[in-house]
Amino acid sequence: MLQLSGYDGKKGDILKASLNLFAGRGYDAVSVRDIAKEAGVSEAALYKHFKGKEEMARYIFSVIISDYTARLKMIDAEPEDAVGKLCRIVDVTYELYQQYPAEIRFTLLSQYLFWDSVAEELKPHFIFRKILAAGMELGEIPKQEVYFWITVYSGIMLQPLAQYHYFADVLPGFEEMRLKVKILVRKLFS
């Protein structure tokens, strides 16, 4: 699990249970009682470790975003053109979804709830902005307001993942979908 494995015992069980429930049902549909039951602890025991479900969710969200942003920084440091880096981000994002579906689903479903609780330097859109701005400056990407490009790129990359759980039976296979997204990214920035 993305860095959450640092907690063993009951605290780790509670975090894993809350993550699985949040990813499966959505944050709002999960109660502390649900989490305690899933983790095999009493509600009182849960409250010994956490103030409530919001503290758990914020912690999980910040760990996942921090890990993701660290991966993006490594991609940004690679000697590749901007569009190549953006396609590489697609690859890494889709690989993470395959490896950690609950974590990525939770993050996609709850990003608007917890976005403001993440430190600015940990937000992935700053890496997107840096890559896009450099690409525009070098003429690799058509000039456009950078935050417009961020929203369009993020939508093309992340919306298929956010909806994959609901439409997996009618969407292309996961690998084919990833390749199609990269083709769209290349077309978008050509």
C-alpha positions as CSV (number, residue, x, y, z in Angstrom):
1,M,0.0,0.0,0.0
2,L,1.2,3.5,-0.7
3,Q,3.1,4.4,2.5
4,L,0.1,3.5,4.7
5,S,1.8,0.3,5.5
6,G,3.9,2.2,8.1
7,Y,1.1,1.6,10.5
8,D,0.8,-1.9,11.9
9,G,-1.6,-3.3,14.4
10,K,-5.0,-1.8,15.0
11,K,-4.2,1.6,13.6
12,G,-3.1,0.0,10.3
13,D,-6.2,-2.2,10.3
14,I,-8.4,0.9,10.8
15,L,-6.7,2.8,8.0
16,K,-6.9,-0.1,5.6
17,A,-10.6,-0.6,6.5
18,S,-11.4,3.1,6.1
19,L,-9.6,3.2,2.7
20,N,-11.4,0.2,1.3
21,L,-14.8,1.5,2.5
22,F,-14.1,5.1,1.2
23,A,-13.0,3.7,-2.2
24,G,-16.0,1.4,-2.5
25,R,-18.8,3.5,-1.2
26,G,-17.5,7.1,-1.2
27,Y,-16.5,9.1,1.8
28,D,-20.0,10.4,2.6
29,A,-21.6,6.9,2.6
30,V,-19.2,5.5,5.2
31,S,-19.8,5.9,9.0
32,V,-17.3,5.5,11.8
33,R,-19.4,2.5,12.8
34,D,-18.8,1.0,9.4
35,I,-15.1,1.5,9.7
36,A,-14.9,0.0,13.2
37,K,-16.9,-3.0,12.1
38,E,-14.7,-3.5,8.9
39,A,-11.5,-3.2,11.0
40,G,-12.8,-5.5,13.7
41,V,-12.6,-3.0,16.5
42,S,-15.0,-1.1,18.7
43,E,-15.9,2.5,17.9
44,A,-14.2,3.4,21.2
45,A,-11.0,1.7,20.1
46,L,-11.2,3.5,16.8
47,Y,-11.5,6.9,18.6
48,K,-8.3,6.0,20.6
49,H,-6.4,6.2,17.3
50,F,-8.3,8.9,15.3
51,K,-10.7,11.8,16.1
52,G,-13.0,10.5,13.4
53,K,-13.4,9.5,9.8
54,E,-12.4,12.9,8.5
55,E,-9.0,12.7,10.1
56,M,-8.5,9.2,8.6
57,A,-9.5,10.3,5.2
58,R,-7.4,13.4,5.2
59,Y,-4.4,11.4,6.3
60,I,-4.9,8.8,3.6
61,F,-5.5,11.4,1.0
62,S,-2.3,13.4,1.9
63,V,-0.2,10.3,1.9
64,I,-1.4,9.2,-1.5
65,I,-1.0,12.7,-3.0
66,S,2.4,13.1,-1.5
67,D,3.6,9.8,-3.0
68,Y,2.0,10.6,-6.4
69,T,3.7,14.1,-6.5
70,A,7.0,12.6,-5.7
71,R,6.7,10.2,-8.6
72,L,5.7,13.2,-10.9
73,K,8.8,15.1,-9.8
74,M,11.0,12.2,-10.9
75,I,9.3,12.2,-14.3
76,D,9.8,16.0,-14.6
77,A,13.5,15.5,-13.9
78,E,13.8,13.1,-16.9
79,P,15.4,14.5,-20.1
80,E,12.4,14.2,-22.3
81,D,10.1,16.7,-24.2
82,A,7.0,18.0,-22.4
83,V,4.5,15.8,-24.3
84,G,6.7,12.7,-23.6
85,K,6.6,13.6,-19.9
86,L,2.9,14.1,-19.9
87,C,2.5,10.7,-21.5
88,R,4.8,9.2,-19.0
89,I,2.6,10.7,-16.2
90,V,-0.3,8.9,-17.9
91,D,1.7,5.6,-17.7
92,V,2.6,6.1,-14.1
93,T,-0.9,7.1,-13.1
94,Y,-2.5,4.1,-14.8
95,E,0.2,1.7,-13.3
96,L,-0.7,3.1,-9.9
97,Y,-4.4,2.5,-10.5
98,Q,-3.7,-1.1,-11.4
99,Q,-1.4,-1.6,-8.5
100,Y,-3.4,0.3,-5.9
101,P,-7.0,0.6,-7.2
102,A,-8.6,1.4,-3.8
103,E,-6.1,4.1,-3.1
104,I,-6.4,5.8,-6.5
105,R,-10.2,5.4,-6.5
106,F,-10.5,7.0,-3.1
107,T,-8.2,9.9,-4.2
108,L,-10.1,10.5,-7.4
109,L,-13.5,10.3,-5.6
110,S,-12.5,12.6,-2.7
111,Q,-10.1,15.1,-4.3
112,Y,-12.6,17.9,-4.0
113,L,-13.3,17.2,-0.3
114,F,-9.7,17.2,0.8
115,W,-7.7,19.2,-1.8
116,D,-7.4,22.2,0.5
117,S,-5.9,20.1,3.3
118,V,-2.8,19.2,1.2
119,A,0.2,21.5,1.4
120,E,0.6,23.5,-1.8
121,E,4.0,21.9,-2.7
122,L,2.4,18.5,-2.6
123,K,-0.2,19.2,-5.2
124,P,0.4,17.5,-8.5
125,H,-0.9,20.3,-10.7
126,F,2.2,22.3,-9.9
127,I,4.2,19.6,-11.7
128,F,1.7,19.7,-14.6
129,R,2.1,23.5,-14.7
130,K,5.9,23.3,-14.8
131,I,5.9,20.8,-17.6
132,L,3.3,22.6,-19.7
133,A,4.9,26.0,-19.2
134,A,8.3,24.6,-20.3
135,G,6.7,22.9,-23.3
136,M,5.0,26.1,-24.4
137,E,8.2,28.1,-23.9
138,L,10.1,25.6,-26.1
139,G,7.3,25.5,-28.7
140,E,6.5,21.9,-28.0
141,I,3.0,22.7,-26.9
142,P,0.7,25.3,-28.4
143,K,0.4,28.5,-26.3
144,Q,-2.6,28.6,-24.1
145,E,-3.4,29.7,-20.6
146,V,-1.5,27.1,-18.5
147,Y,-4.4,26.3,-16.1
148,F,-6.7,25.7,-19.0
149,W,-4.2,23.1,-20.3
150,I,-4.0,21.6,-16.8
151,T,-7.8,21.1,-16.5
152,V,-8.1,19.6,-20.0
153,Y,-5.1,17.3,-19.6
154,S,-6.2,16.2,-16.1
155,G,-9.7,15.5,-17.4
156,I,-8.4,13.4,-20.3
157,M,-6.1,11.5,-18.1
158,L,-8.2,11.1,-14.9
159,Q,-11.8,10.9,-15.9
160,P,-11.5,7.4,-17.5
161,L,-9.9,6.2,-14.2
162,A,-12.6,7.9,-12.1
163,Q,-15.3,6.1,-14.1
164,Y,-13.6,2.9,-14.8
165,H,-15.1,1.1,-11.8
166,Y,-18.6,2.0,-13.1
167,F,-18.1,1.3,-16.8
168,A,-15.3,-1.4,-17.0
169,D,-17.7,-3.8,-18.8
170,V,-18.2,-1.4,-21.7
171,L,-14.9,0.5,-21.8
172,P,-11.9,-0.9,-23.7
173,G,-9.5,-3.1,-21.7
174,F,-7.4,-1.2,-19.2
175,E,-4.2,-1.4,-21.3
176,E,-6.0,-0.3,-24.5
177,M,-7.7,2.6,-22.6
178,R,-4.3,3.8,-21.3
179,L,-2.9,3.7,-24.8
180,K,-5.9,5.6,-26.2
181,V,-5.5,8.3,-23.5
182,K,-1.9,8.7,-24.5
183,I,-2.9,9.1,-28.1
184,L,-5.4,11.8,-27.0
185,V,-2.8,13.6,-25.0
186,R,-0.4,13.6,-28.0
187,K,-3.2,14.9,-30.3
188,L,-4.2,17.5,-27.7
189,F,-0.8,19.1,-27.6
190,S,0.2,18.7,-31.3
